[in-house]
Amino acid sequence: MADNRTSISDWNPENEKFWESTGKYVAFRNLIWSIVALHHGFAIWLIWSIVVTRLPQAGFHYTTDQLFQLAAIPGLMGSLCRFPYGFAPAIFGGRNWTIIATALLFIPVVSLAYFVAHPETPFWVMMIVAGTAGFGGGTFSGSMANMSFFYPARLKGTGLGWNAGIGNLGVSVVQLLVPLLLGFGIINLYQATPTGEGLYLQNAGLMWIPTLTIAVIGAYLFMNNLTTARASLKEQLVILKRKQNWVMSYIYIATFGSFIGYSAAFPLLIKTQFPAYSVGYAFLGPLVGSVIRPFGGILADKIGGARVTFWTLIVMCFAVLGVMYFVEQKNFAGFLAMFLALFTLTGIGNGSTYMTIPAIFRAQKLSEAEGKGETGRALALKAAGLEAGAALGFIGAIGSVGGFLIPRGFGASIAATGGPYLALEIFLAFYITCIALNWWYYMRKSTIFAKAGV
C-alpha cells in the first residue's frame, strides 16, 4: 500500500488480512477527524433553531411565521448544498474536501455574530445570513460519501452510524450550549436588552471559531485521500438513472428529514405552544436521536436495514399520534415524551437507512454480475462502491429537505389554524406512504433485495 501524508492507493478493506493489519487503523483515524468536522457542520446548521427564539428579546420585530422561516431556511440551503458536496470527495479527495467544507463554516458563524447585533437588519438580509448556515448541512453528504469508502461492506452500517451519530450530536450541543453562553459579554457587540438583561446573541457564532480552527487543522494533518475512490462527476451522475436512488431518497426524508426538521422546529414549537416552559428542553430531542443512531446502524448490520426501517416507521406513526393528542390536551410532559420517542425513532431509522443504501447497490450489481466469474464480481463490487458513495450524498441531500419542510409546515399550520395539528396530520400520512414503499421494494420475498437481506 502506497501511503503518504495525504494520499493512499491500493485500498482494499474487503481483504480481511489488509483490514486487520492496516485498514482499520487508518479508517479509525480518518473517522475521528471526519466526526469532528461533521459535528461542527451539524451544530452550525442548527444554530438558528435557538437564535430565532431570542430575536424578539434582542429587539427584532419579526412575526412568528417569519421566525419559523428563519429556522427553516438553513434546512433548504443545506439540502441544496448537499448535492455538490456529495459528489465532491470522489472528485477532489476526501481529505481535501473535508478541509474546504469545514473552512467554509467560518462564513455563517462570523456573519451571524455581526448581524444579530443589529436589530435594524431587514428580514430579507437576515434570511440570507441564516441561509449560509446551510454550509453546515452540506458537510454531511461529503462526509458520509467519503467514509463509505473506508469500511468493508460488513461494517459500513457501523462505521457510517458512528460518523453520523456523533456528528448529529452537534445539533444537541448547539441547543444546549448556546442558551448558556448568551449571557457572557465576550465581545460587547450587542448592549443589554431593554429589559435590563445582558444578551450577547453574537456568542452563538463566536463560540465556534476556536474549535472550527482545530477541526480544519486536524483534517489537514491527519486525514487521507483514497485514490481508489476517485471518480468524475459524469461517472457519479449515473445514480440519477437508478430507481432505488429515488426510492431511498423519499424514505430518507422520513428518517433523517424528520430528525433535522424536528430539531430545527422543536425549540420554537415549545416556545409557541408551551410558553411557560423553557426552550432549554429542546436539546434532549437531538441528543437521544444522535446517541441512538449508531445502534440503528449496528442493528441493521445484524438483521437487515429495510426490516429495521419498516418497524421504525410504524412506531413513528404512533408517536406522531401521541404528539397530536398531547398538543390538544396542552400536556407538556406528554408532548415532550412523545417528541423524545420520535427523535429516538428517527435516529434508529437514520442508521438503518444509511446501512441499506450501500447494501442495495451491492445486491443489484452482484445480481447483474452473476455468471461473470471473479473478475466480473470484483468489477461489480467496485462499481457498487462508487455508485453507493454518490448515492449516499445524493440521498442525504434529498432527505435533508425535511429540515426546511417541517419547520415551514409547522409555521404555516400555526398561521392558518393556530396550532401544529394540521402539519402533524400531513407528516403522518407521509410516513404511511414510506412504510408501503419500503415493504414493496425491499421486503417482498420475490425481490433481489429481500433475498440479499438488505
DRENTI-80111 format. One record per residue (C-alpha): x, y, z; residue in one letter. Coordinates in nm, 4 decimals. Example, Ala and Ser with C-alpha at 12.3 -4.5 7.8 and 13.67 -1.06 7.14 Angstrom:
<rs>
R          x          y          z   r
R     1.2300    -0.4500     0.7800   a
R     1.3670    -0.1060     0.7140   s
</rs>
This chain:
<rs>
R          x          y          z   r
R     0.0000     0.0000     0.0000   m
R     0.1414     0.3339    -0.1027   a
R     0.0815     0.5749     0.1836   d
R     0.1918     0.9320     0.2437   n
R     0.0557     1.2192     0.4439   r
R    -0.2239     1.2972     0.2015   t
R    -0.2988     1.0020    -0.0283   s
R    -0.3424     0.6257    -0.0073   i
R    -0.3515     0.3889    -0.3018   s
R    -0.4341     0.0142    -0.3168   d
R    -0.7082     0.0492    -0.0567   w
R    -0.8885    -0.2860    -0.0143   n
R    -1.0946    -0.3082     0.3067   p
R    -1.2758    -0.6233     0.1846   e
R    -0.9459    -0.8124     0.2227   n
R    -0.9557    -0.9280     0.5861   e
R    -0.5778    -0.9507     0.6202   k
R    -0.5356    -0.5957     0.4915   f
R    -0.8178    -0.4730     0.7119   w
R    -0.6806    -0.6249     1.0318   e
R    -0.3185    -0.5256     0.9698   s
R    -0.3620    -0.1734     0.8377   t
R    -0.7070    -0.0773     0.7140   g
R    -0.8992    -0.0479     1.0388   k
R    -0.6400     0.1810     1.1969   y
R    -0.6317     0.4183     0.9016   v
R    -1.0117     0.4118     0.8789   a
R    -1.0437     0.4907     1.2507   f
R    -0.8041     0.7874     1.2279   r
R    -0.9992     0.9322     0.9363   n
R    -1.3272     0.8596     1.1127   l
R    -1.2233     1.0589     1.4199   i
R    -1.1493     1.3764     1.2256   w
R    -1.4459     1.3233     0.9964   s
R    -1.6646     1.3177     1.3084   i
R    -1.5037     1.6349     1.4452   v
R    -1.5705     1.8204     1.1197   a
R    -1.9222     1.6808     1.0786   l
R    -2.0072     1.7629     1.4410   h
R    -1.9333     2.1288     1.3668   h
R    -2.1342     2.1114     1.0469   g
R    -2.4470     1.9974     1.2287   f
R    -2.4012     2.2442     1.5137   a
R    -2.3676     2.5412     1.2808   i
R    -2.6519     2.4180     1.0596   w
R    -2.8906     2.4292     1.3563   l
R    -2.7645     2.7476     1.5272   i
R    -3.0697     2.9359     1.4079   w
R    -3.3110     2.6950     1.5756   s
R    -3.2043     2.8582     1.9044   i
R    -3.1188     3.2078     1.7803   v
R    -3.4712     3.2652     1.6444   v
R    -3.6214     3.2119     1.9903   t
R    -3.4143     3.5059     2.1226   r
R    -3.4533     3.7517     1.8355   l
R    -3.7680     3.9202     1.9790   p
R    -3.5865     3.9712     2.3095   q
R    -3.2953     4.1213     2.1172   a
R    -3.5214     4.3815     1.9544   g
R    -3.6063     4.2159     1.6201   f
R    -3.9715     4.2685     1.5265   h
R    -4.0409     3.9583     1.3175   y
R    -4.3692     3.7646     1.3104   t
R    -4.3964     3.4050     1.4351   t
R    -4.4173     3.2800     1.0762   d
R    -4.1042     3.4784     0.9876   q
R    -3.9199     3.3232     1.2828   l
R    -4.0151     2.9762     1.1559   f
R    -3.8878     3.0796     0.8117   q
R    -3.5515     3.1752     0.9623   l
R    -3.5383     2.8370     1.1365   a
R    -3.6295     2.6626     0.8105   a
R    -3.4068     2.8354     0.5529   i
R    -3.0827     2.6657     0.6681   p
R    -3.2577     2.3343     0.6041   g
R    -3.3379     2.4279     0.2457   l
R    -2.9921     2.5670     0.1753   m
R    -2.8287     2.2689     0.3434   g
R    -3.0285     2.0382     0.1192   s
R    -2.9127     2.2257    -0.1919   l
R    -2.5508     2.2270    -0.0717   c
R    -2.5580     1.8526    -0.0246   r
R    -2.5808     1.7865    -0.3981   f
R    -2.2351     1.9243    -0.4895   p
R    -2.0906     1.8263    -0.1511   y
R    -2.1898     1.4618    -0.2017   g
R    -2.0053     1.4365    -0.5321   f
R    -1.7017     1.6388    -0.4210   a
R    -1.4966     1.3778    -0.2254   p
R    -1.4623     1.1487    -0.5267   a
R    -1.3557     1.4462    -0.7409   i
R    -1.1237     1.6370    -0.5068   f
R    -1.0361     1.3712    -0.2476   g
R    -1.1987     1.3119     0.0910   g
R    -0.9302     1.4866     0.2936   r
R    -0.9162     1.7855     0.0614   n
R    -1.2905     1.8324     0.0600   w
R    -1.3200     1.7990     0.4383   t
R    -1.0714     2.0860     0.4766   i
R    -1.2611     2.3063     0.2288   i
R    -1.6080     2.2280     0.3641   a
R    -1.5041     2.2871     0.7241   t
R    -1.3303     2.6153     0.6428   a
R    -1.6492     2.7412     0.4735   l
R    -1.8246     2.7212     0.8112   l
R    -1.6491     3.0395     0.9219   f
R    -1.8856     3.2311     0.6908   i
R    -2.2117     3.1561     0.8766   p
R    -2.0660     3.1985     1.2267   v
R    -1.8953     3.5317     1.1567   v
R    -2.1948     3.6736     0.9662   s
R    -2.4320     3.5642     1.2439   l
R    -2.2125     3.7302     1.5073   a
R    -2.2286     4.0593     1.3178   y
R    -2.5931     4.0804     1.2094   f
R    -2.7667     3.9649     1.5287   v
R    -2.6075     4.2692     1.6953   a
R    -2.8106     4.4990     1.4646   h
R    -3.1894     4.4828     1.5276   p
R    -3.2498     4.7155     1.2334   e
R    -3.1390     4.4393     0.9927   t
R    -3.4137     4.3815     0.7299   p
R    -3.5765     4.0398     0.7300   f
R    -3.4517     3.9549     0.3794   w
R    -3.0923     4.0194     0.4835   v
R    -3.1339     3.8007     0.7885   m
R    -3.2740     3.5259     0.5662   m
R    -2.9525     3.5348     0.3608   i
R    -2.7408     3.5230     0.6761   v
R    -2.9404     3.2292     0.8128   a
R    -2.9182     3.0603     0.4744   g
R    -2.5381     3.0485     0.4921   t
R    -2.5756     2.8069     0.7846   a
R    -2.6723     2.5613     0.5120   g
R    -2.2995     2.5132     0.4506   f
R    -2.3093     2.3110     0.7714   g
R    -2.5836     2.0892     0.6357   g
R    -2.3854     2.0225     0.3205   g
R    -2.0960     1.8679     0.5126   t
R    -2.2971     1.5539     0.5862   f
R    -2.3162     1.4300     0.2278   s
R    -1.9456     1.4743     0.1651   g
R    -1.8537     1.3185     0.4984   s
R    -2.0717     1.0106     0.4556   m
R    -1.9723     0.9590     0.0914   a
R    -1.6057     0.9808     0.1918   n
R    -1.6250     0.7473     0.4916   m
R    -1.8238     0.4863     0.2976   s
R    -1.5056     0.4066     0.1017   f
R    -1.3013     0.3368     0.4135   f
R    -1.5090     0.0473     0.5539   y
R    -1.5813    -0.3061     0.4287   p
R    -1.9416    -0.3911     0.3433   a
R    -1.9951    -0.5847     0.6663   r
R    -1.9035    -0.2777     0.8744   l
R    -2.0467     0.0080     0.6694   k
R    -2.3569     0.0394     0.8856   g
R    -2.1432     0.0586     1.1981   t
R    -1.8808     0.2977     1.0587   g
R    -2.1327     0.5307     0.8959   l
R    -2.3531     0.5068     1.2041   g
R    -2.0770     0.6348     1.4323   w
R    -1.9797     0.9061     1.1849   n
R    -2.3329     1.0348     1.1528   a
R    -2.4409     0.9648     1.5101   g
R    -2.1674     1.1613     1.6835   i
R    -2.1798     1.4175     1.4051   g
R    -2.5537     1.4594     1.4683   n
R    -2.4737     1.5351     1.8329   l
R    -2.3697     1.8791     1.7116   g
R    -2.7428     1.9604     1.6994   v
R    -2.7887     1.8752     2.0657   s
R    -2.4676     2.0509     2.1666   v
R    -2.5643     2.3765     1.9961   v
R    -2.9109     2.3704     2.1530   q
R    -2.7604     2.3043     2.4967   l
R    -2.4599     2.5390     2.4937   l
R    -2.5852     2.8424     2.3032   v
R    -2.8549     2.9398     2.5579   p
R    -2.5978     2.9034     2.8365   l
R    -2.3419     3.1310     2.6690   l
R    -2.5667     3.4153     2.5591   l
R    -2.5258     3.5978     2.8905   g
R    -2.1479     3.6339     2.8714   f
R    -2.0083     3.9537     2.7174   g
R    -1.7100     3.8064     2.5341   i
R    -1.7238     4.0929     2.2840   i
R    -1.9826     4.3591     2.3574   n
R    -2.1235     4.3927     2.0065   l
R    -2.4730     4.3978     2.1482   y
R    -2.5759     4.6039     2.4504   q
R    -2.8102     4.4922     2.7280   a
R    -3.1711     4.4342     2.6222   t
R    -3.4427     4.6852     2.7144   p
R    -3.5499     4.4558     2.9994   t
R    -3.2078     4.5055     3.1593   g
R    -3.0851     4.1521     3.0935   e
R    -2.7488     4.1217     2.9223   g
R    -2.7996     3.9301     2.5980   l
R    -2.4955     3.8668     2.3829   y
R    -2.6557     3.6874     2.0908   l
R    -2.3401     3.7140     1.8820   q
R    -2.1831     3.4491     2.1062   n
R    -2.3872     3.1893     1.9160   a
R    -2.1434     3.2440     1.6284   g
R    -1.8236     3.3467     1.8040   l
R    -1.8120     3.0385     2.0264   m
R    -1.7310     2.8096     1.7303   w
R    -1.4313     2.9941     1.5879   i
R    -1.1600     2.8295     1.8071   p
R    -1.2894     2.4745     1.7645   t
R    -1.3510     2.5214     1.3916   l
R    -0.9851     2.6169     1.3603   t
R    -0.8850     2.2937     1.5353   i
R    -1.1121     2.0916     1.3052   a
R    -0.9569     2.2379     0.9893   v
R    -0.6025     2.1800     1.1147   i
R    -0.6863     1.8243     1.2255   g
R    -0.8320     1.7361     0.8855   a
R    -0.5236     1.8783     0.7157   y
R    -0.2784     1.6836     0.9321   l
R    -0.4494     1.3507     0.9930   f
R    -0.6925     1.2658     0.7115   m
R    -0.6217     1.0944     0.3794   n
R    -0.7416     1.0939     0.0217   n
R    -0.8160     0.7486    -0.1237   l
R    -0.7015     0.7384    -0.4837   t
R    -0.9177     0.4278    -0.5400   t
R    -1.2253     0.6338    -0.4526   a
R    -1.1769     0.8912    -0.7272   r
R    -1.4470     0.9291    -0.9902   a
R    -1.5576     1.2008    -1.2306   s
R    -1.8889     1.3793    -1.1931   l
R    -2.0173     1.2005    -1.5042   k
R    -1.9371     0.8601    -1.3520   e
R    -2.1226     0.9508    -1.0339   q
R    -2.4279     1.1036    -1.2027   l
R    -2.5232     0.7577    -1.3290   v
R    -2.7102     0.7189    -0.9981   i
R    -2.9785     0.9525    -1.1344   l
R    -3.0834     0.6627    -1.3590   k
R    -3.1163     0.4207    -1.0665   r
R    -3.4720     0.3784    -0.9426   k
R    -3.3537     0.2716    -0.5972   q
R    -3.1710     0.6016    -0.5573   n
R    -3.5037     0.7839    -0.5798   w
R    -3.6957     0.5390    -0.3619   v
R    -3.4404     0.5652    -0.0823   m
R    -3.4322     0.9443    -0.1187   s
R    -3.8051     0.9512    -0.0483   y
R    -3.7766     0.7198     0.2517   i
R    -3.4792     0.9129     0.3895   y
R    -3.6945     1.2254     0.4148   i
R    -3.8990     1.0314     0.6719   a
R    -3.5968     0.9332     0.8811   t
R    -3.3222     1.1941     0.8555   f
R    -3.5542     1.4640     0.7219   g
R    -3.7710     1.4184     1.0284   s
R    -3.4699     1.4266     1.2614   f
R    -3.3283     1.7505     1.1238   i
R    -3.6697     1.9086     1.0651   g
R    -3.7928     1.8403     1.4165   y
R    -3.4561     1.9583     1.5520   s
R    -3.4960     2.2912     1.3703   a
R    -3.8577     2.3393     1.4776   a
R    -3.8597     2.1948     1.8306   f
R    -3.7312     2.4988     2.0268   p
R    -3.9725     2.7402     1.8584   l
R    -4.2546     2.4856     1.8831   l
R    -4.2024     2.4681     2.2597   i
R    -4.1936     2.8484     2.2816   k
R    -4.5168     2.8953     2.0853   t
R    -4.7216     2.6009     2.2179   q
R    -4.5945     2.5843     2.5759   f
R    -4.4643     2.9362     2.6571   p
R    -4.4472     2.8591     3.0294   a
R    -4.1685     2.6062     2.9665   y
R    -3.8051     2.6689     2.8769   s
R    -3.6718     2.6002     2.5274   v
R    -3.3773     2.4521     2.7153   g
R    -3.5595     2.1189     2.6969   y
R    -3.5149     2.1189     2.3189   a
R    -3.1600     1.9784     2.3218   f
R    -3.2897     1.6471     2.4626   l
R    -3.4532     1.5532     2.1312   g
R    -3.1449     1.5747     1.9078   p
R    -2.9422     1.4211     2.1909   l
R    -3.1402     1.0960     2.2047   v
R    -3.1712     1.0843     1.8256   g
R    -2.7967     1.1239     1.7794   s
R    -2.6899     0.8826     2.0529   v
R    -2.9157     0.6062     1.9215   i
R    -2.8187     0.6454     1.5548   r
R    -2.5050     0.4246     1.5663   p
R    -2.7116     0.1478     1.7220   f
R    -2.9570     0.1749     1.4338   g
R    -2.6653     0.1014     1.2002   g
R    -2.5379    -0.1838     1.4184   i
R    -2.8854    -0.3383     1.4390   l
R    -2.9254    -0.3041     1.0627   a
R    -2.5926    -0.4835     1.0085   d
R    -2.7297    -0.7756     1.2095   k
R    -3.0903    -0.8144     1.0924   i
R    -3.1187    -0.6003     0.7779   g
R    -3.1677    -0.2279     0.7297   g
R    -3.5012    -0.2494     0.5466   a
R    -3.6565    -0.4504     0.8288   r
R    -3.5372    -0.2040     1.0936   v
R    -3.6610     0.0922     0.8877   t
R    -4.0022    -0.0715     0.8344   f
R    -4.0791    -0.1194     1.2036   w
R    -3.9258     0.2133     1.2974   t
R    -4.1610     0.3967     1.0619   l
R    -4.4616     0.2117     1.2001   i
R    -4.3805     0.3141     1.5571   v
R    -4.3131     0.6709     1.4379   m
R    -4.6745     0.6883     1.3243   c
R    -4.7932     0.6081     1.6759   f
R    -4.5533     0.8662     1.8212   a
R    -4.6967     1.1353     1.5920   v
R    -5.0463     1.0416     1.7083   l
R    -4.9211     1.0826     2.0642   g
R    -4.7808     1.4287     1.9900   v
R    -5.1129     1.5284     1.8323   m
R    -5.3043     1.4127     2.1391   y
R    -5.0865     1.5894     2.3950   f
R    -5.0741     1.9140     2.1960   v
R    -5.4515     1.9168     2.2011   e
R    -5.4523     1.8403     2.5750   q
R    -5.1858     2.1099     2.6390   k
R    -4.9904     1.8484     2.8345   n
R    -4.6213     1.9391     2.8146   f
R    -4.4908     1.6232     2.9821   a
R    -4.6737     1.4008     2.7332   g
R    -4.5763     1.6264     2.4433   f
R    -4.2084     1.6092     2.5431   l
R    -4.2191     1.2313     2.5942   a
R    -4.3751     1.1704     2.2531   m
R    -4.1278     1.4003     2.0814   f
R    -3.8364     1.2259     2.2518   l
R    -3.9785     0.8972     2.1240   a
R    -3.9964     1.0484     1.7737   l
R    -3.6365     1.1655     1.7921   f
R    -3.5232     0.8229     1.9140   t
R    -3.7010     0.6515     1.6278   l
R    -3.5650     0.8913     1.3653   t
R    -3.2155     0.8185     1.4993   g
R    -3.2654     0.4434     1.4612   i
R    -3.4125     0.4959     1.1146   g
R    -3.1210     0.7175     1.0114   n
R    -2.8748     0.4417     1.0966   g
R    -3.0751     0.1680     0.9265   s
R    -3.1425     0.3567     0.6019   t
R    -2.7776     0.4506     0.5593   y
R    -2.6806     0.0862     0.6015   m
R    -2.9461    -0.0126     0.3461   t
R    -2.8186     0.2184     0.0705   i
R    -2.4777     0.0502     0.0109   p
R    -2.6424    -0.2911     0.0553   a
R    -2.8944    -0.2136    -0.2199   i
R    -2.6291    -0.1130    -0.4730   f
R    -2.4145    -0.4105    -0.3773   r
R    -2.7045    -0.6552    -0.4217   a
R    -2.8049    -0.5062    -0.7555   q
R    -2.4528    -0.5062    -0.9006   k
R    -2.3795    -0.8596    -0.7815   l
R    -2.7060    -0.9776    -0.9339   s
R    -2.6042    -0.8238    -1.2673   e
R    -2.2597    -0.9886    -1.2427   a
R    -2.3882    -1.3441    -1.1931   e
R    -2.2064    -1.5881    -1.4234   g
R    -1.9220    -1.3475    -1.4994   k
R    -1.6680    -1.5059    -1.2663   g
R    -1.4415    -1.3456    -1.0082   e
R    -1.3360    -1.0666    -1.2416   t
R    -1.6968    -0.9713    -1.3004   g
R    -1.7659    -0.9873    -0.9284   r
R    -1.4690    -0.7624    -0.8482   a
R    -1.5770    -0.5066    -1.1076   l
R    -1.9328    -0.5198    -0.9757   a
R    -1.8176    -0.4522    -0.6191   l
R    -1.6066    -0.1570    -0.7294   k
R    -1.8952    -0.0107    -0.9308   a
R    -2.1306    -0.0663    -0.6387   a
R    -1.8934     0.1161    -0.4059   g
R    -1.8628     0.4207    -0.6327   l
R    -2.2353     0.4398    -0.7017   e
R    -2.3239     0.3873    -0.3362   a
R    -2.0855     0.6663    -0.2340   g
R    -2.2501     0.9061    -0.4796   a
R    -2.5960     0.7866    -0.3759   a
R    -2.5227     0.8445    -0.0074   l
R    -2.4527     1.2080    -0.0853   g
R    -2.7497     1.2484    -0.3186   f
R    -2.9965     1.0745    -0.0881   i
R    -2.8643     1.2773     0.2035   g
R    -2.9355     1.5930     0.0041   a
R    -3.2930     1.4955    -0.0761   i
R    -3.3570     1.3700     0.2767   g
R    -3.2390     1.6902     0.4391   s
R    -3.5152     1.8874     0.2689   v
R    -3.7149     1.7838     0.5741   g
R    -3.5092     2.0428     0.7589   g
R    -3.6989     2.3027     0.5575   f
R    -4.0379     2.1384     0.5087   l
R    -4.1073     2.0502     0.8718   i
R    -4.0466     2.3920     1.0322   p
R    -4.2221     2.5603     0.7393   r
R    -4.5073     2.3152     0.7817   g
R    -4.5403     2.3979     1.1495   f
R    -4.5186     2.7721     1.0799   g
R    -4.7853     2.7569     0.8086   a
R    -5.0083     2.5345     1.0220   s
R    -4.9865     2.7698     1.3204   i
R    -5.0505     3.0734     1.0990   a
R    -5.3556     2.9096     0.9361   a
R    -5.5120     2.7187     1.2271   t
R    -5.3454     2.8455     1.5423   g
R    -5.1696     2.5165     1.6113   g
R    -4.9414     2.2456     1.4651   p
R    -5.2125     1.9772     1.4350   y
R    -5.2599     2.0071     1.0573   l
R    -4.8865     1.9761     0.9906   a
R    -4.8682     1.6643     1.2072   l
R    -5.1542     1.5051     1.0111   e
R    -4.9623     1.5609     0.6869   i
R    -4.6425     1.4149     0.8365   f
R    -4.8370     1.1072     0.9496   l
R    -4.9786     1.0463     0.6010   a
R    -4.6303     1.0797     0.4534   f
R    -4.4858     0.8191     0.6924   y
R    -4.7534     0.5718     0.5866   i
R    -4.6504     0.6057     0.2198   t
R    -4.2872     0.5415     0.3206   c
R    -4.3860     0.2216     0.5027   i
R    -4.5575     0.0981     0.1882   a
R    -4.2608     0.1802    -0.0374   l
R    -4.0098     0.0180     0.1981   n
R    -4.2116    -0.3038     0.2084   w
R    -4.2790    -0.3138    -0.1673   w
R    -3.9216    -0.2678    -0.2829   y
R    -3.7107    -0.4211    -0.0069   y
R    -3.9147    -0.6682     0.1983   m
R    -4.1246    -0.8639    -0.0519   r
R    -3.9703    -1.2095    -0.0764   k
R    -3.9642    -1.2038    -0.4586   s
R    -3.7192    -0.9105    -0.4803   t
R    -3.3414    -0.9489    -0.5108   i
R    -3.3050    -0.7049    -0.2209   f
R    -3.5124    -0.9137     0.0184   a
R    -3.3148    -1.2244    -0.0820   k
R    -2.9905    -1.0360    -0.0139   a
R    -3.1204    -0.9256     0.3263   g
R    -3.0637    -0.5517     0.2656   v
</rs>
